[in-house]
Amino acid sequence: MNLIRSNIKLLIFLSILLSSLLSGCATQEDQTNASNTNFDHELYDGKSTLGLSGDFPPATSEEAIIRGDKAYLEKNADLALYEYIRALSFPTQDKADQAYYKIGYIHQQRGNFELAKIAYSRAALIDENNIQYAASAGIMELKLGERDNAKQHLLRTIRMDQQRQGKADWDPNLDTFASQLSIDKSSPFSAYIALGIITDLEARHDQAQLIYRSCLRVDGKSRSALTNLGYSYYLSGDTRQAEIINKRATVLYPDDKRAWSNLGLIYIRSKRYEDALDSLQHVMSPAEALNDIGYFSMLEGDYEASVNYLEQAINASPTYYAKAYQNLKRAKKLQITAPPVKLTNKWGNQQTQATVFSISERIDAE
């Protein structure tokens, strides 16, 4: 009899133990997912994770994001990435958009624009109504030269921002779309700058200038709005307005390379070569400045000035200046055989010279 009672007690104990184990199954599964995250993950580019995983795994995606935020504030970006990616391992995926956005932000700061684009795009897919997600995805795409994709994301961003301000009838297909924009302090400023750059690349300079000026009405000292507005005037041939805007930028930001380079280009187009040399030498060596004056005056068809400045560039360089020598050979040939060649707003060989900045550099934040 005693043996039967002992067996019954054992069965009851085992039943309770099994029930307890089953009730904790879901939590343990979630924690296992978080602790066993595969860090051959496409969005992780930090150091080995062996030294990062010595703690208890997060119980929820929200806890993982909180840990990531703490690590980021402590300037440990690798650990922050590790935690944000662990947040993606939970089946519920309720914080996935936030995790992807934060992952994208870290990669953007590191200059990993391709990884940033992937992360931002996934966040924008999860929450299609989030203005910041769409803006960030579009900006990364523009930095990577994916103009058509960038334009779609940016127009969606700006359409949402216009709707937020009560302008549901805003239509980007109208020729006057830029004049109808409303921008306030809550607007995604960089998205408007990026749209202005795309509009400039499409040679719609009047509309691009309206966008930049709208931004300046909100922040009259915006570095990116000023330098892009000045460059837009240069592209459109309005050297007077371009000079005014870029001089203002150099006064406000005397260490800004783009402002001084833009001013140098304006002076070259106006054949004010000594003013151009003075401007360019704020941001580059004398040999580079002389080379760029020679190169761009060649594109403007002033071959005599071009040959003169390129020869000075070769003499000014402490070593053999191959770029200036190549430009000099071309200038001398054109001086004899070619009609004047005017500078255009097309991107091409100009990017090989020190003065001209890439699209990525034009769109950089303040």
Sequence and secondary structure as in RCSB ss.txt:
>XXXX:A:sequence
MNLIRSNIKLLIFLSILLSSLLSGCATQEDQTNASNTNFDHELYDGKSTLGLSGDFPPATSEEAIIRGDKAYLEK
NADLALYEYIRALSFPTQDKADQAYYKIGYIHQQRGNFELAKIAYSRAALIDENNIQYAASAGIMELKLGERDNA
KQHLLRTIRMDQQRQGKADWDPNLDTFASQLSIDKSSPFSAYIALGIITDLEARHDQAQLIYRSCLRVDGKSRSA
LTNLGYSYYLSGDTRQAEIINKRATVLYPDDKRAWSNLGLIYIRSKRYEDALDSLQHVMSPAEALNDIGYFSMLE
GDYEASVNYLEQAINASPTYYAKAYQNLKRAKKLQITAPPVKLTNKWGNQQTQATVFSISERIDAE
>XXXX:A:secstr
 HHHHHHHHHHHHHHHHHHHHHHTHHHHHHHHHHHT  SS TT  SS GGGT  S   SSHHHHHHHHHHHHHTT
 HHHHHHHHHHHTTSTT TTHHHHHHHHHHHHHHHT HHHHHHHHHHHHHH TT HHHHHHHHHHHHHTT HHHH
HHHHHHHHHHHHHHTT TT  TTSTTTTTT    TTS HHHHHHHHHHHHHTT HHHHHHHHHHHHHH TT HHH
HHHHHHHHHHHT HHHHHHHHHHHHHH TT HHHHHHHHHHHHHTT HHHHHHHHTTTS HHHHHHHHHHHHHHT
T HHHHHHHHHHHHHH SS  HHHHHHHHHHHHHHHH       S  SGGGGSSS   HHHHT   
